[in-house]
Amino acid sequence: MASNKYKDNKSIICCAKCIHAKLMQWSNNPIVAYCKIYDERFVAECDRQCKLFQTSGNVNHEVVHFDHYEEGDNF
């Protein structure tokens, strides 16, 4: 059986619930999480592994909405 190299140091999380995420959405597309730590964008509601996840404790995380895409919309 293959071992999972992330098993001991990462948890399955959802970026939409992380304190490091800024949530944004263009039109009716899926919500995107801009991670301030990794300086990258991830699908906010997708399960992923991250050892730096910290829960925001906020059930109503603010989502910034955009009408159209502009380069550099990371806030």
mmJSON file of the N, C-alpha and C atoms, coordinates in Angstrom:
{"data_MODEL":{"atom_site":{
"group_PDB":["ATOM","ATOM","ATOM","ATOM","ATOM","ATOM","ATOM","ATOM","ATOM","ATOM","ATOM","ATOM","ATOM","ATOM","ATOM","ATOM","ATOM","ATOM","ATOM","ATOM","ATOM","ATOM","ATOM","ATOM","ATOM","ATOM","ATOM","ATOM","ATOM","ATOM","ATOM","ATOM","ATOM","ATOM","ATOM","ATOM","ATOM","ATOM","ATOM","ATOM","ATOM","ATOM","ATOM","ATOM","ATOM","ATOM","ATOM","ATOM","ATOM","ATOM","ATOM","ATOM","ATOM","ATOM","ATOM","ATOM","ATOM","ATOM","ATOM","ATOM","ATOM","ATOM","ATOM","ATOM","ATOM","ATOM","ATOM","ATOM","ATOM","ATOM","ATOM","ATOM","ATOM","ATOM","ATOM","ATOM","ATOM","ATOM","ATOM","ATOM","ATOM","ATOM","ATOM","ATOM","ATOM","ATOM","ATOM","ATOM","ATOM","ATOM","ATOM","ATOM","ATOM","ATOM","ATOM","ATOM","ATOM","ATOM","ATOM","ATOM","ATOM","ATOM","ATOM","ATOM","ATOM","ATOM","ATOM","ATOM","ATOM","ATOM","ATOM","ATOM","ATOM","ATOM","ATOM","ATOM","ATOM","ATOM","ATOM","ATOM","ATOM","ATOM","ATOM","ATOM","ATOM","ATOM","ATOM","ATOM","ATOM","ATOM","ATOM","ATOM","ATOM","ATOM","ATOM","ATOM","ATOM","ATOM","ATOM","ATOM","ATOM","ATOM","ATOM","ATOM","ATOM","ATOM","ATOM","ATOM","ATOM","ATOM","ATOM","ATOM","ATOM","ATOM","ATOM","ATOM","ATOM","ATOM","ATOM","ATOM","ATOM","ATOM","ATOM","ATOM","ATOM","ATOM","ATOM","ATOM","ATOM","ATOM","ATOM","ATOM","ATOM","ATOM","ATOM","ATOM","ATOM","ATOM","ATOM","ATOM","ATOM","ATOM","ATOM","ATOM","ATOM","ATOM","ATOM","ATOM","ATOM","ATOM","ATOM","ATOM","ATOM","ATOM","ATOM","ATOM","ATOM","ATOM","ATOM","ATOM","ATOM","ATOM","ATOM","ATOM","ATOM","ATOM","ATOM","ATOM","ATOM","ATOM","ATOM","ATOM","ATOM","ATOM","ATOM","ATOM","ATOM","ATOM","ATOM","ATOM","ATOM","ATOM","ATOM","ATOM","ATOM"],
"id":[1,2,3,4,5,6,7,8,9,10,11,12,13,14,15,16,17,18,19,20,21,22,23,24,25,26,27,28,29,30,31,32,33,34,35,36,37,38,39,40,41,42,43,44,45,46,47,48,49,50,51,52,53,54,55,56,57,58,59,60,61,62,63,64,65,66,67,68,69,70,71,72,73,74,75,76,77,78,79,80,81,82,83,84,85,86,87,88,89,90,91,92,93,94,95,96,97,98,99,100,101,102,103,104,105,106,107,108,109,110,111,112,113,114,115,116,117,118,119,120,121,122,123,124,125,126,127,128,129,130,131,132,133,134,135,136,137,138,139,140,141,142,143,144,145,146,147,148,149,150,151,152,153,154,155,156,157,158,159,160,161,162,163,164,165,166,167,168,169,170,171,172,173,174,175,176,177,178,179,180,181,182,183,184,185,186,187,188,189,190,191,192,193,194,195,196,197,198,199,200,201,202,203,204,205,206,207,208,209,210,211,212,213,214,215,216,217,218,219,220,221,222,223,224,225],
"type_symbol":["N","C","C","N","C","C","N","C","C","N","C","C","N","C","C","N","C","C","N","C","C","N","C","C","N","C","C","N","C","C","N","C","C","N","C","C","N","C","C","N","C","C","N","C","C","N","C","C","N","C","C","N","C","C","N","C","C","N","C","C","N","C","C","N","C","C","N","C","C","N","C","C","N","C","C","N","C","C","N","C","C","N","C","C","N","C","C","N","C","C","N","C","C","N","C","C","N","C","C","N","C","C","N","C","C","N","C","C","N","C","C","N","C","C","N","C","C","N","C","C","N","C","C","N","C","C","N","C","C","N","C","C","N","C","C","N","C","C","N","C","C","N","C","C","N","C","C","N","C","C","N","C","C","N","C","C","N","C","C","N","C","C","N","C","C","N","C","C","N","C","C","N","C","C","N","C","C","N","C","C","N","C","C","N","C","C","N","C","C","N","C","C","N","C","C","N","C","C","N","C","C","N","C","C","N","C","C","N","C","C","N","C","C","N","C","C","N","C","C","N","C","C","N","C","C"],
"label_atom_id":["N","CA","C","N","CA","C","N","CA","C","N","CA","C","N","CA","C","N","CA","C","N","CA","C","N","CA","C","N","CA","C","N","CA","C","N","CA","C","N","CA","C","N","CA","C","N","CA","C","N","CA","C","N","CA","C","N","CA","C","N","CA","C","N","CA","C","N","CA","C","N","CA","C","N","CA","C","N","CA","C","N","CA","C","N","CA","C","N","CA","C","N","CA","C","N","CA","C","N","CA","C","N","CA","C","N","CA","C","N","CA","C","N","CA","C","N","CA","C","N","CA","C","N","CA","C","N","CA","C","N","CA","C","N","CA","C","N","CA","C","N","CA","C","N","CA","C","N","CA","C","N","CA","C","N","CA","C","N","CA","C","N","CA","C","N","CA","C","N","CA","C","N","CA","C","N","CA","C","N","CA","C","N","CA","C","N","CA","C","N","CA","C","N","CA","C","N","CA","C","N","CA","C","N","CA","C","N","CA","C","N","CA","C","N","CA","C","N","CA","C","N","CA","C","N","CA","C","N","CA","C","N","CA","C","N","CA","C","N","CA","C","N","CA","C","N","CA","C","N","CA","C","N","CA","C","N","CA","C","N","CA","C"],
"label_alt_id":[null,null,null,null,null,null,null,null,null,null,null,null,null,null,null,null,null,null,null,null,null,null,null,null,null,null,null,null,null,null,null,null,null,null,null,null,null,null,null,null,null,null,null,null,null,null,null,null,null,null,null,null,null,null,null,null,null,null,null,null,null,null,null,null,null,null,null,null,null,null,null,null,null,null,null,null,null,null,null,null,null,null,null,null,null,null,null,null,null,null,null,null,null,null,null,null,null,null,null,null,null,null,null,null,null,null,null,null,null,null,null,null,null,null,null,null,null,null,null,null,null,null,null,null,null,null,null,null,null,null,null,null,null,null,null,null,null,null,null,null,null,null,null,null,null,null,null,null,null,null,null,null,null,null,null,null,null,null,null,null,null,null,null,null,null,null,null,null,null,null,null,null,null,null,null,null,null,null,null,null,null,null,null,null,null,null,null,null,null,null,null,null,null,null,null,null,null,null,null,null,null,null,null,null,null,null,null,null,null,null,null,null,null,null,null,null,null,null,null,null,null,null,null,null,null],
"label_comp_id":["MET","MET","MET","ALA","ALA","ALA","SER","SER","SER","ASN","ASN","ASN","LYS","LYS","LYS","TYR","TYR","TYR","LYS","LYS","LYS","ASP","ASP","ASP","ASN","ASN","ASN","LYS","LYS","LYS","SER","SER","SER","ILE","ILE","ILE","ILE","ILE","ILE","CYS","CYS","CYS","CYS","CYS","CYS","ALA","ALA","ALA","LYS","LYS","LYS","CYS","CYS","CYS","ILE","ILE","ILE","HIS","HIS","HIS","ALA","ALA","ALA","LYS","LYS","LYS","LEU","LEU","LEU","MET","MET","MET","GLN","GLN","GLN","TRP","TRP","TRP","SER","SER","SER","ASN","ASN","ASN","ASN","ASN","ASN","PRO","PRO","PRO","ILE","ILE","ILE","VAL","VAL","VAL","ALA","ALA","ALA","TYR","TYR","TYR","CYS","CYS","CYS","LYS","LYS","LYS","ILE","ILE","ILE","TYR","TYR","TYR","ASP","ASP","ASP","GLU","GLU","GLU","ARG","ARG","ARG","PHE","PHE","PHE","VAL","VAL","VAL","ALA","ALA","ALA","GLU","GLU","GLU","CYS","CYS","CYS","ASP","ASP","ASP","ARG","ARG","ARG","GLN","GLN","GLN","CYS","CYS","CYS","LYS","LYS","LYS","LEU","LEU","LEU","PHE","PHE","PHE","GLN","GLN","GLN","THR","THR","THR","SER","SER","SER","GLY","GLY","GLY","ASN","ASN","ASN","VAL","VAL","VAL","ASN","ASN","ASN","HIS","HIS","HIS","GLU","GLU","GLU","VAL","VAL","VAL","VAL","VAL","VAL","HIS","HIS","HIS","PHE","PHE","PHE","ASP","ASP","ASP","HIS","HIS","HIS","TYR","TYR","TYR","GLU","GLU","GLU","GLU","GLU","GLU","GLY","GLY","GLY","ASP","ASP","ASP","ASN","ASN","ASN","PHE","PHE","PHE"],
"label_asym_id":["A","A","A","A","A","A","A","A","A","A","A","A","A","A","A","A","A","A","A","A","A","A","A","A","A","A","A","A","A","A","A","A","A","A","A","A","A","A","A","A","A","A","A","A","A","A","A","A","A","A","A","A","A","A","A","A","A","A","A","A","A","A","A","A","A","A","A","A","A","A","A","A","A","A","A","A","A","A","A","A","A","A","A","A","A","A","A","A","A","A","A","A","A","A","A","A","A","A","A","A","A","A","A","A","A","A","A","A","A","A","A","A","A","A","A","A","A","A","A","A","A","A","A","A","A","A","A","A","A","A","A","A","A","A","A","A","A","A","A","A","A","A","A","A","A","A","A","A","A","A","A","A","A","A","A","A","A","A","A","A","A","A","A","A","A","A","A","A","A","A","A","A","A","A","A","A","A","A","A","A","A","A","A","A","A","A","A","A","A","A","A","A","A","A","A","A","A","A","A","A","A","A","A","A","A","A","A","A","A","A","A","A","A","A","A","A","A","A","A","A","A","A","A","A","A"],
"label_entity_id":["1","1","1","1","1","1","1","1","1","1","1","1","1","1","1","1","1","1","1","1","1","1","1","1","1","1","1","1","1","1","1","1","1","1","1","1","1","1","1","1","1","1","1","1","1","1","1","1","1","1","1","1","1","1","1","1","1","1","1","1","1","1","1","1","1","1","1","1","1","1","1","1","1","1","1","1","1","1","1","1","1","1","1","1","1","1","1","1","1","1","1","1","1","1","1","1","1","1","1","1","1","1","1","1","1","1","1","1","1","1","1","1","1","1","1","1","1","1","1","1","1","1","1","1","1","1","1","1","1","1","1","1","1","1","1","1","1","1","1","1","1","1","1","1","1","1","1","1","1","1","1","1","1","1","1","1","1","1","1","1","1","1","1","1","1","1","1","1","1","1","1","1","1","1","1","1","1","1","1","1","1","1","1","1","1","1","1","1","1","1","1","1","1","1","1","1","1","1","1","1","1","1","1","1","1","1","1","1","1","1","1","1","1","1","1","1","1","1","1","1","1","1","1","1","1"],
"label_seq_id":[1,1,1,2,2,2,3,3,3,4,4,4,5,5,5,6,6,6,7,7,7,8,8,8,9,9,9,10,10,10,11,11,11,12,12,12,13,13,13,14,14,14,15,15,15,16,16,16,17,17,17,18,18,18,19,19,19,20,20,20,21,21,21,22,22,22,23,23,23,24,24,24,25,25,25,26,26,26,27,27,27,28,28,28,29,29,29,30,30,30,31,31,31,32,32,32,33,33,33,34,34,34,35,35,35,36,36,36,37,37,37,38,38,38,39,39,39,40,40,40,41,41,41,42,42,42,43,43,43,44,44,44,45,45,45,46,46,46,47,47,47,48,48,48,49,49,49,50,50,50,51,51,51,52,52,52,53,53,53,54,54,54,55,55,55,56,56,56,57,57,57,58,58,58,59,59,59,60,60,60,61,61,61,62,62,62,63,63,63,64,64,64,65,65,65,66,66,66,67,67,67,68,68,68,69,69,69,70,70,70,71,71,71,72,72,72,73,73,73,74,74,74,75,75,75],
"pdbx_PDB_ins_code":[null,null,null,null,null,null,null,null,null,null,null,null,null,null,null,null,null,null,null,null,null,null,null,null,null,null,null,null,null,null,null,null,null,null,null,null,null,null,null,null,null,null,null,null,null,null,null,null,null,null,null,null,null,null,null,null,null,null,null,null,null,null,null,null,null,null,null,null,null,null,null,null,null,null,null,null,null,null,null,null,null,null,null,null,null,null,null,null,null,null,null,null,null,null,null,null,null,null,null,null,null,null,null,null,null,null,null,null,null,null,null,null,null,null,null,null,null,null,null,null,null,null,null,null,null,null,null,null,null,null,null,null,null,null,null,null,null,null,null,null,null,null,null,null,null,null,null,null,null,null,null,null,null,null,null,null,null,null,null,null,null,null,null,null,null,null,null,null,null,null,null,null,null,null,null,null,null,null,null,null,null,null,null,null,null,null,null,null,null,null,null,null,null,null,null,null,null,null,null,null,null,null,null,null,null,null,null,null,null,null,null,null,null,null,null,null,null,null,null,null,null,null,null,null,null],
"Cartn_x":[0.841,0.0,0.888,0.604,1.4,1.098,2.125,1.905,1.622,0.878,0.551,1.541,2.387,3.433,2.866,1.58,0.972,0.212,0.08,-0.772,-0.389,0.878,1.308,1.362,1.45,1.651,0.632,-0.396,-1.403,-2.788,-3.75,-5.133,-5.95,-7.059,-8.002,-8.816,-8.798,-9.447,-10.247,-10.915,-11.651,-11.198,-10.616,-10.061,-11.097,-12.36,-13.413,-13.53,-12.981,-13.073,-11.754,-10.781,-9.446,-9.281,-8.598,-8.347,-7.405,-6.622,-5.663,-6.271,-7.557,-8.195,-9.005,-8.879,-9.764,-10.631,-11.937,-12.842,-13.338,-13.35,-13.817,-14.532,-15.427,-16.222,-16.473,-16.319,-16.593,-17.883,-18.865,-20.171,-20.736,-21.151,-21.701,-20.714,-19.44,-18.408,-18.194,-17.509,-17.23,-16.432,-16.583,-15.862,-14.398,-13.521,-12.08,-11.514,-10.584,-9.9,-8.483,-8.171,-6.794,-6.088,-5.065,-4.323,-3.216,-3.278,-2.265,-0.911,-0.906,0.337,1.064,0.348,0.954,0.971,0.229,0.099,-0.401,-1.432,-2.029,-3.537,-4.215,-5.668,-6.04,-7.094,-7.608,-9.129,-9.762,-11.218,-11.598,-12.424,-12.685,-13.409,-14.337,-15.148,-14.611,-13.431,-12.826,-11.984,-12.109,-11.27,-9.845,-8.9,-7.49,-6.68,-5.412,-4.521,-3.696,-3.594,-2.8,-2.359,-1.068,-0.557,-0.629,-0.937,-0.993,-2.413,-3.407,-4.801,-5.043,-5.78,-6.254,-7.704,-8.584,-9.991,-10.249,-11.123,-11.425,-12.428,-13.226,-14.235,-15.427,-15.403,-16.479,-17.285,-18.542,-19.357,-19.816,-19.833,-20.245,-19.056,-18.097,-16.9,-17.317,-16.838,-17.199,-16.643,-17.489,-17.09,-17.181,-16.064,-16.05,-16.449,-17.422,-17.939,-17.419,-17.084,-16.592,-17.485,-17.7,-18.484,-17.655,-16.369,-15.483,-14.087,-13.304,-11.969,-10.957,-10.178,-9.068,-7.806,-6.722,-5.454,-5.101,-4.743,-4.35,-5.488,-6.606,-7.745,-7.52,-6.364,-6.061,-6.32,-6.898,-7.207,-6.099],
"Cartn_y":[-1.177,0.0,1.242,2.178,3.404,4.32,4.947,5.86,7.259,8.001,9.374,10.293,10.974,11.803,12.988,13.336,14.468,14.06,12.779,12.295,12.861,12.98,13.396,14.908,15.694,17.121,18.024,17.465,18.295,17.751,18.624,18.24,18.541,17.835,18.146,19.346,20.401,21.649,22.225,23.322,24.079,25.535,26.086,27.439,28.495,28.244,29.212,29.457,28.56,28.689,29.101,29.495,29.815,31.317,31.651,33.049,33.725,32.956,33.504,33.763,33.431,33.531,34.814,35.419,36.503,35.903,35.949,35.299,36.281,35.82,36.664,35.827,36.495,35.789,36.726,36.18,36.908,36.359,37.228,36.839,35.671,34.599,33.43,32.276,32.544,31.514,31.062,29.937,29.479,30.525,30.502,31.424,31.005,31.981,31.765,32.304,31.575,32.024,32.448,33.706,34.184,33.971,33.137,32.829,33.857,34.564,35.582,34.954,33.715,33.037,32.544,31.811,31.232,32.187,33.314,34.267,33.558,32.705,31.931,31.905,31.522,31.375,29.899,29.568,28.203,28.259,27.183,27.103,27.025,27.955,28.121,26.947,26.331,25.268,23.87,23.763,22.474,21.972,20.694,20.111,19.992,20.373,20.266,20.045,19.809,19.616,20.881,21.313,22.504,22.466,22.552,22.521,23.894,24.949,26.304,26.792,25.925,26.299,26.731,27.836,28.279,28.698,28.15,28.463,29.933,30.538,31.956,32.154,31.127,31.266,32.09,32.562,33.382,32.536,32.25,31.421,32.18,33.492,34.32,35.106,34.392,34.994,35.929,37.148,38.116,37.697,37.774,37.477,38.77,39.172,40.363,39.938,40.633,40.285,41.252,40.694,41.476,41.22,42.249,42.11,41.522,41.845,41.343,41.156,40.335,39.987,41.051,41.479,42.394,41.742,41.784,41.238,41.967,41.206,41.808,42.002,41.311,41.423,40.627,40.713,39.977,40.825,42.004,42.954,43.913],
"Cartn_z":[0.0,0.0,0.0,-0.898,-1.001,0.178,0.713,1.828,1.301,2.07,1.712,2.411,1.651,2.261,3.031,2.8,3.485,4.745,4.961,6.045,7.409,7.711,9.037,9.232,8.15,8.362,7.668,7.069,6.418,6.707,6.722,6.945,5.696,5.54,4.468,4.94,4.17,4.561,3.395,3.659,2.66,2.785,1.751,1.8,2.192,1.898,2.215,3.718,4.528,5.983,6.63,5.813,6.33,6.563,7.624,7.963,6.955,6.24,5.279,3.905,3.726,2.406,2.258,1.101,0.671,-0.425,-0.24,-1.183,-2.228,-3.477,-4.565,-5.605,-6.35,-7.352,-8.528,-9.718,-10.948,-11.539,-11.738,-12.289,-11.497,-12.173,-11.49,-11.445,-11.575,-11.524,-10.075,-9.873,-8.497,-7.71,-6.421,-5.548,-5.499,-5.59,-5.587,-4.277,-3.701,-2.486,-2.848,-2.578,-2.739,-1.413,-1.407,-0.187,0.012,1.144,1.449,1.787,2.233,2.584,1.338,0.478,-0.721,-1.914,-1.828,-2.927,-4.184,-3.987,-5.075,-4.902,-5.975,-5.95,-5.996,-5.24,-5.195,-5.255,-5.71,-5.659,-4.182,-3.729,-2.297,-1.657,-2.362,-1.779,-2.056,-2.587,-2.934,-1.758,-1.437,-0.386,-0.883,-0.049,-0.398,0.867,0.715,1.85,2.058,3.314,3.621,5.076,5.282,6.655,7.321,6.562,7.113,7.379,7.204,7.411,8.851,9.0,10.306,10.131,10.934,10.788,11.112,10.319,10.514,11.639,11.927,12.966,12.514,11.287,10.737,9.762,10.085,9.211,7.97,8.019,6.884,6.342,5.808,5.224,4.085,4.066,3.033,1.674,0.647,-0.729,-1.526,-2.129,-2.979,-4.384,-4.961,-6.282,-7.339,-8.502,-9.631,-10.844,-11.647,-12.88,-14.007,-14.026,-15.075,-14.493,-15.15,-14.672,-15.058,-14.096,-14.326,-13.742,-14.45,-13.953,-12.65,-11.632,-10.368,-9.387,-9.577,-8.667,-7.388,-6.8,-5.562,-4.324,-4.482,-3.433,-3.281],
"occupancy":[1.0,1.0,1.0,1.0,1.0,1.0,1.0,1.0,1.0,1.0,1.0,1.0,1.0,1.0,1.0,1.0,1.0,1.0,1.0,1.0,1.0,1.0,1.0,1.0,1.0,1.0,1.0,1.0,1.0,1.0,1.0,1.0,1.0,1.0,1.0,1.0,1.0,1.0,1.0,1.0,1.0,1.0,1.0,1.0,1.0,1.0,1.0,1.0,1.0,1.0,1.0,1.0,1.0,1.0,1.0,1.0,1.0,1.0,1.0,1.0,1.0,1.0,1.0,1.0,1.0,1.0,1.0,1.0,1.0,1.0,1.0,1.0,1.0,1.0,1.0,1.0,1.0,1.0,1.0,1.0,1.0,1.0,1.0,1.0,1.0,1.0,1.0,1.0,1.0,1.0,1.0,1.0,1.0,1.0,1.0,1.0,1.0,1.0,1.0,1.0,1.0,1.0,1.0,1.0,1.0,1.0,1.0,1.0,1.0,1.0,1.0,1.0,1.0,1.0,1.0,1.0,1.0,1.0,1.0,1.0,1.0,1.0,1.0,1.0,1.0,1.0,1.0,1.0,1.0,1.0,1.0,1.0,1.0,1.0,1.0,1.0,1.0,1.0,1.0,1.0,1.0,1.0,1.0,1.0,1.0,1.0,1.0,1.0,1.0,1.0,1.0,1.0,1.0,1.0,1.0,1.0,1.0,1.0,1.0,1.0,1.0,1.0,1.0,1.0,1.0,1.0,1.0,1.0,1.0,1.0,1.0,1.0,1.0,1.0,1.0,1.0,1.0,1.0,1.0,1.0,1.0,1.0,1.0,1.0,1.0,1.0,1.0,1.0,1.0,1.0,1.0,1.0,1.0,1.0,1.0,1.0,1.0,1.0,1.0,1.0,1.0,1.0,1.0,1.0,1.0,1.0,1.0,1.0,1.0,1.0,1.0,1.0,1.0,1.0,1.0,1.0,1.0,1.0,1.0,1.0,1.0,1.0,1.0,1.0,1.0],
"B_iso_or_equiv":[0.0,0.0,0.0,0.0,0.0,0.0,0.0,0.0,0.0,0.0,0.0,0.0,0.0,0.0,0.0,0.0,0.0,0.0,0.0,0.0,0.0,0.0,0.0,0.0,0.0,0.0,0.0,0.0,0.0,0.0,0.0,0.0,0.0,0.0,0.0,0.0,0.0,0.0,0.0,0.0,0.0,0.0,0.0,0.0,0.0,0.0,0.0,0.0,0.0,0.0,0.0,0.0,0.0,0.0,0.0,0.0,0.0,0.0,0.0,0.0,0.0,0.0,0.0,0.0,0.0,0.0,0.0,0.0,0.0,0.0,0.0,0.0,0.0,0.0,0.0,0.0,0.0,0.0,0.0,0.0,0.0,0.0,0.0,0.0,0.0,0.0,0.0,0.0,0.0,0.0,0.0,0.0,0.0,0.0,0.0,0.0,0.0,0.0,0.0,0.0,0.0,0.0,0.0,0.0,0.0,0.0,0.0,0.0,0.0,0.0,0.0,0.0,0.0,0.0,0.0,0.0,0.0,0.0,0.0,0.0,0.0,0.0,0.0,0.0,0.0,0.0,0.0,0.0,0.0,0.0,0.0,0.0,0.0,0.0,0.0,0.0,0.0,0.0,0.0,0.0,0.0,0.0,0.0,0.0,0.0,0.0,0.0,0.0,0.0,0.0,0.0,0.0,0.0,0.0,0.0,0.0,0.0,0.0,0.0,0.0,0.0,0.0,0.0,0.0,0.0,0.0,0.0,0.0,0.0,0.0,0.0,0.0,0.0,0.0,0.0,0.0,0.0,0.0,0.0,0.0,0.0,0.0,0.0,0.0,0.0,0.0,0.0,0.0,0.0,0.0,0.0,0.0,0.0,0.0,0.0,0.0,0.0,0.0,0.0,0.0,0.0,0.0,0.0,0.0,0.0,0.0,0.0,0.0,0.0,0.0,0.0,0.0,0.0,0.0,0.0,0.0,0.0,0.0,0.0,0.0,0.0,0.0,0.0,0.0,0.0],
"pdbx_formal_charge":[null,null,null,null,null,null,null,null,null,null,null,null,null,null,null,null,null,null,null,null,null,null,null,null,null,null,null,null,null,null,null,null,null,null,null,null,null,null,null,null,null,null,null,null,null,null,null,null,null,null,null,null,null,null,null,null,null,null,null,null,null,null,null,null,null,null,null,null,null,null,null,null,null,null,null,null,null,null,null,null,null,null,null,null,null,null,null,null,null,null,null,null,null,null,null,null,null,null,null,null,null,null,null,null,null,null,null,null,null,null,null,null,null,null,null,null,null,null,null,null,null,null,null,null,null,null,null,null,null,null,null,null,null,null,null,null,null,null,null,null,null,null,null,null,null,null,null,null,null,null,null,null,null,null,null,null,null,null,null,null,null,null,null,null,null,null,null,null,null,null,null,null,null,null,null,null,null,null,null,null,null,null,null,null,null,null,null,null,null,null,null,null,null,null,null,null,null,null,null,null,null,null,null,null,null,null,null,null,null,null,null,null,null,null,null,null,null,null,null,null,null,null,null,null,null],
"auth_seq_id":[1,1,1,2,2,2,3,3,3,4,4,4,5,5,5,6,6,6,7,7,7,8,8,8,9,9,9,10,10,10,11,11,11,12,12,12,13,13,13,14,14,14,15,15,15,16,16,16,17,17,17,18,18,18,19,19,19,20,20,20,21,21,21,22,22,22,23,23,23,24,24,24,25,25,25,26,26,26,27,27,27,28,28,28,29,29,29,30,30,30,31,31,31,32,32,32,33,33,33,34,34,34,35,35,35,36,36,36,37,37,37,38,38,38,39,39,39,40,40,40,41,41,41,42,42,42,43,43,43,44,44,44,45,45,45,46,46,46,47,47,47,48,48,48,49,49,49,50,50,50,51,51,51,52,52,52,53,53,53,54,54,54,55,55,55,56,56,56,57,57,57,58,58,58,59,59,59,60,60,60,61,61,61,62,62,62,63,63,63,64,64,64,65,65,65,66,66,66,67,67,67,68,68,68,69,69,69,70,70,70,71,71,71,72,72,72,73,73,73,74,74,74,75,75,75],
"auth_comp_id":["MET","MET","MET","ALA","ALA","ALA","SER","SER","SER","ASN","ASN","ASN","LYS","LYS","LYS","TYR","TYR","TYR","LYS","LYS","LYS","ASP","ASP","ASP","ASN","ASN","ASN","LYS","LYS","LYS","SER","SER","SER","ILE","ILE","ILE","ILE","ILE","ILE","CYS","CYS","CYS","CYS","CYS","CYS","ALA","ALA","ALA","LYS","LYS","LYS","CYS","CYS","CYS","ILE","ILE","ILE","HIS","HIS","HIS","ALA","ALA","ALA","LYS","LYS","LYS","LEU","LEU","LEU","MET","MET","MET","GLN","GLN","GLN","TRP","TRP","TRP","SER","SER","SER","ASN","ASN","ASN","ASN","ASN","ASN","PRO","PRO","PRO","ILE","ILE","ILE","VAL","VAL","VAL","ALA","ALA","ALA","TYR","TYR","TYR","CYS","CYS","CYS","LYS","LYS","LYS","ILE","ILE","ILE","TYR","TYR","TYR","ASP","ASP","ASP","GLU","GLU","GLU","ARG","ARG","ARG","PHE","PHE","PHE","VAL","VAL","VAL","ALA","ALA","ALA","GLU","GLU","GLU","CYS","CYS","CYS","ASP","ASP","ASP","ARG","ARG","ARG","GLN","GLN","GLN","CYS","CYS","CYS","LYS","LYS","LYS","LEU","LEU","LEU","PHE","PHE","PHE","GLN","GLN","GLN","THR","THR","THR","SER","SER","SER","GLY","GLY","GLY","ASN","ASN","ASN","VAL","VAL","VAL","ASN","ASN","ASN","HIS","HIS","HIS","GLU","GLU","GLU","VAL","VAL","VAL","VAL","VAL","VAL","HIS","HIS","HIS","PHE","PHE","PHE","ASP","ASP","ASP","HIS","HIS","HIS","TYR","TYR","TYR","GLU","GLU","GLU","GLU","GLU","GLU","GLY","GLY","GLY","ASP","ASP","ASP","ASN","ASN","ASN","PHE","PHE","PHE"],
"auth_asym_id":["A","A","A","A","A","A","A","A","A","A","A","A","A","A","A","A","A","A","A","A","A","A","A","A","A","A","A","A","A","A","A","A","A","A","A","A","A","A","A","A","A","A","A","A","A","A","A","A","A","A","A","A","A","A","A","A","A","A","A","A","A","A","A","A","A","A","A","A","A","A","A","A","A","A","A","A","A","A","A","A","A","A","A","A","A","A","A","A","A","A","A","A","A","A","A","A","A","A","A","A","A","A","A","A","A","A","A","A","A","A","A","A","A","A","A","A","A","A","A","A","A","A","A","A","A","A","A","A","A","A","A","A","A","A","A","A","A","A","A","A","A","A","A","A","A","A","A","A","A","A","A","A","A","A","A","A","A","A","A","A","A","A","A","A","A","A","A","A","A","A","A","A","A","A","A","A","A","A","A","A","A","A","A","A","A","A","A","A","A","A","A","A","A","A","A","A","A","A","A","A","A","A","A","A","A","A","A","A","A","A","A","A","A","A","A","A","A","A","A","A","A","A","A","A","A"],
"auth_atom_id":["N","CA","C","N","CA","C","N","CA","C","N","CA","C","N","CA","C","N","CA","C","N","CA","C","N","CA","C","N","CA","C","N","CA","C","N","CA","C","N","CA","C","N","CA","C","N","CA","C","N","CA","C","N","CA","C","N","CA","C","N","CA","C","N","CA","C","N","CA","C","N","CA","C","N","CA","C","N","CA","C","N","CA","C","N","CA","C","N","CA","C","N","CA","C","N","CA","C","N","CA","C","N","CA","C","N","CA","C","N","CA","C","N","CA","C","N","CA","C","N","CA","C","N","CA","C","N","CA","C","N","CA","C","N","CA","C","N","CA","C","N","CA","C","N","CA","C","N","CA","C","N","CA","C","N","CA","C","N","CA","C","N","CA","C","N","CA","C","N","CA","C","N","CA","C","N","CA","C","N","CA","C","N","CA","C","N","CA","C","N","CA","C","N","CA","C","N","CA","C","N","CA","C","N","CA","C","N","CA","C","N","CA","C","N","CA","C","N","CA","C","N","CA","C","N","CA","C","N","CA","C","N","CA","C","N","CA","C","N","CA","C","N","CA","C","N","CA","C","N","CA","C","N","CA","C","N","CA","C","N","CA","C"],
"pdbx_PDB_model_num":[1,1,1,1,1,1,1,1,1,1,1,1,1,1,1,1,1,1,1,1,1,1,1,1,1,1,1,1,1,1,1,1,1,1,1,1,1,1,1,1,1,1,1,1,1,1,1,1,1,1,1,1,1,1,1,1,1,1,1,1,1,1,1,1,1,1,1,1,1,1,1,1,1,1,1,1,1,1,1,1,1,1,1,1,1,1,1,1,1,1,1,1,1,1,1,1,1,1,1,1,1,1,1,1,1,1,1,1,1,1,1,1,1,1,1,1,1,1,1,1,1,1,1,1,1,1,1,1,1,1,1,1,1,1,1,1,1,1,1,1,1,1,1,1,1,1,1,1,1,1,1,1,1,1,1,1,1,1,1,1,1,1,1,1,1,1,1,1,1,1,1,1,1,1,1,1,1,1,1,1,1,1,1,1,1,1,1,1,1,1,1,1,1,1,1,1,1,1,1,1,1,1,1,1,1,1,1,1,1,1,1,1,1,1,1,1,1,1,1,1,1,1,1,1,1]
}}}
